[in-house]
C-alpha cells in the first residue's frame, strides 16, 4: 500500500483535480502550486485513492514517455475504467478536450519487483514484454489552461491523460522502429508518419518506467500494460470524430468520439 501524503499543498492540488473530475468544471492551474516532480507523483496517488481507481492494488495500466532520451521521462498510472478495447465508443465519456496520440502499448510477461527493475538495461527489459498493441491515447486536462498548463501541473494530472484504447495484442518481436510507418485518421483527415517516436524506440523507456512503478515496494503483476508516447504529436479531435490509428504490420485501433 502506498504512503499517502498529508501535506496541505499536496492536498490542495489533489482536491482541485478531484473536484474537476467530479464536478465537470476544469480547475485553475494558477490557483495551486506544484513545486516539483515528487509532489506531482504524490498528487497522482492522492487522486487515485480518492477516485477509488485501484483498490490498493498496483495499477494495471500506465503511460510513460518523454520528448527525447536526454529528457527526464515521466510516468502516470491510468484508471482502468478509462481503458477500452478497440473498436471503442467514447461518446458517453466526459472530456474537456480531445488530443489524439497514436502509440504502441507493451505488456509485461511476468511480475516485476524493485530489485529486478533496479539494474535493468533496455535490452534486458524487452525480454520482459510478451506482446504489443496499437493504442490511441485521448489526451485531456482537468486544468482550464489545458495544453498551456505548467508541466508539473500536467504531470500531477496523470500527464494529461483522458482515456486509452488498445488494439489487438500481437506477440512481441523485433521491429525496425526507425522505419516503422503509421497512419492517423481523424474524421476525413489522414496523416502519415514514419519512425517518429520521440525516443527512437518505444521499448527504450521500459527500465525507467519499471523502476518508477516499483519504487515503493510495489510488485507489478504479469499483464501490466504501459503505453509509450506519441508518434503523431498532439492533433485535436472533435466530438463526433471517428479516430483510427494504423501501424503497418502491427495492427490498428479505433475509437468513436
N, C-alpha and C positions, 0 to 999 in steps of 0.2 A: 504494500500500500504506500502511496506517496505521502510525503510530509507536506501538508498544505500550509501555505503562508498565512500568517495572521497580520502581516504588515499592512497598515492602513492605506499606504499608497498603492500596494498591490490590489487591495480590496476595492479601492475607488475605480481603478481601471477595469477590473473584472465586473464590478457592478454596472458600469456603463455599457459594457458589451452584453451582459446578461439581459439588461433592460432592452437593448436594441434587438436582441433575439426574441424576447418575449412580447415586446410592446409594438413591434412593427415600425419603429421610428429610429433612424440612424443616430448614433451618438456623435457629439462634437469632440474631435480629437484635441482641440485646443483646451478643453476643459480638464484634462487629466494628463499626467506626466508619466511616460515610460522611460526610465533612466538608462537602462542597459539591457543586454540580451538576457541575462539571468532573470531579470524581473519579467521580461516578456514571456519566458517559459513558465515562470511561476503563475502568471495570469492565465496562460493556456490551461494549466491544471485546475485552477480555481473555477474557470468557466465550465470545463468538462464535468467537474464534480457537481456543480450547481444544476447543470442541464441533465445530469443522470445518464451521460453517454456510455460510460464504460463499466459501471457497477464494480469498481475496484479491480477489474482485470486489465491487463495490458491492452492498449488499443490494437485492433487488428488491421487498421488501415492508416497509412501515413503519407505525407507529402514531404519531399526533400529536394534540395537543389540550391543553385546559386548562379550568378552571372558569369562565372569563369572559375578555372581551377585555382587561381590565386586569391579568390574571394573566400570569406568565411561562409560556409554552407549553412543554411537554416532548415529547420525541421518543424513539422507540426503533426500531431495526432489528429485523425479525422473521425468525426462521428459516423458510425456505421449506418445510422438511419439515413444519411445522405449519400450512401454508396449504392449504385444501381447497376444492374446488368443490362448491357446493350441488347436490343434497342430499348431505350428508356423514354418514359413520358414524364417530363418535368413541369407540365403545365400547372400542376397543383402546388408547386413549391414556391415559397416566398423568397424572391430575390430582390435586392435593392438595385443591382445592375448585373450584367451578364458578360463578363470577359470570357474568352474561349482560349484554352491551351490544349494543344494536341500533344500527347505524351506517350511514353512507354511505361507500363507498370510492371514490377518484378515481384515474384512471390517466393518466400522462404521455403526451402525444402525440409528444414529441421529447426528445432528450437535453438535459440542463440542467447547466451548469457554474457555478462560483462567481461568475464575472464576470456571467453572466446573472442569477443569483439575487440579487446584491448590492443592486440598486436596484429590485427588483420591487415594484409595488403590487398589492394583491389583485385588482383588475380585470384587470390585465395577466396575472397568474398564471393566472386562469381560462382564458385563451386557450391555455395550455399543456396543458390537460386535454382528452382526446378522449372519455372515457367515464366512466360512474359505475355503481356497483352497490350493491345492498343487501348489507350484511355483518353477520355475527354474530361478535363477539369473545367468546371464552370466556376469562374473566379468572381467573388462577391466581396463586399465590405460592409461591416457594421458601423463604419465611420462615415459621417456625412461627407468628409473630404475624399472618400473613395480612393482612387489611384494617386491622389495628391497627399494622402495622409503620410505622416513620417514613417520611415522604415520600421522603427521599433514598435510603433502602434500596429502596423500591419502584421508584424510577427506575433504580437500578443493576440491578435485576431486570427489565429490559425493561418498566418501568412496569406490572408485574404482568400480563404477557401469558401466555396459555396456548395458544390456537390461534385461527385466523381462518378463517371460512367465507365465501366470496364467491358471491353470486348471479350471474345472467346480466348481462353488460355491456350497458348502454344508451348510445346516443350522448349526449354531454354537451349539456345545454340549460339555458336559464334556468329556475329553479324558484323559486316563492314559498315560500321555506323557512319563513317565519313562519306560514304556514297549512298546511304540509305535514303530513298525518296519517300516523301509523304505528301498527302493532299488534304486540304481542309475545304469543306463546303459549308457555307453559312447561307441559308436560303438559296438564291441563284448565283451567289458569288463563289468562285473557285480560286484557291491559291495553292501553289506548289512550292515545296521546299526540299532541299537535298543536303543532308549532313549538317543540319543547323542546330543540333543540340549544343547548349552553351558549354558543356563540359567535354564535348567531343565524343563521349561515350556515356550513356546513362548509367552504366554499372559503376562508374568511377566513384560515385558518391556513397556506395554501399558501406565501406568501413566507417566513414564519418557518421552516417545515419545510425548504424548499429551501435556505435559507442554512445551516441546521444540517447538512443531509445532504451539502453540497458544501464544508464548511468546511475540510477538509484536502486540498483539491485533487481530491477525488473528482468524477467526472462521473456523474450519474445517467442511465442509459440510457432511451430511449423504452420505454414499457411498465411502468415502475416504478409501484407502487401504494402509496397511503397511505390508511389508514382513519382517520376524522376525529373520533371521540369519540361518547359515548353519547347517545341520545335518551331513555333509559328509566331512568336511574340505574343501580343495580347489583343487581338481584334475583338471588337464588341459585337455581340448579337442582340437581337430584339425579341420581345415576346412574340411568339408565333413562328419564329425561325426553326427550320429543321437543320440540325448540325450533324455533319458526318466527317469522321477522320479516317483516313486510309493509309496504312503503311504497307507498301508493296512487299509481298512475301511473308508478312506477319499477320495482317488482318485489318479489321476496321471496328469502329464504334459509332453509334448513332444515338442522338437524343433529340426529342421534340420539345422546344421551349414554349 
